């Protein structure tokens, strides 16, 4: 598979919180470094994601905002 998304992080699924329609998937790339993705429950099931699965986070954004106190 080829994709043009430059920000690709490989990790392990650490948690899946299912709602009625969407799921919150926590992907850990390294100890204490993780990202949380929101996906439809249908997509999570179609990908066969479960805790312990390997997965990739593909991040494409037009804006990143930083802030400090």
Secondary structure, 3 states (H helix, E strand, C coil): CCCCCCEEEEEEEEEEEECCCEEEEEEEEECCEEEEEEEEHHHHHHHCCCCCCEEEEEECCCCCCCCCC
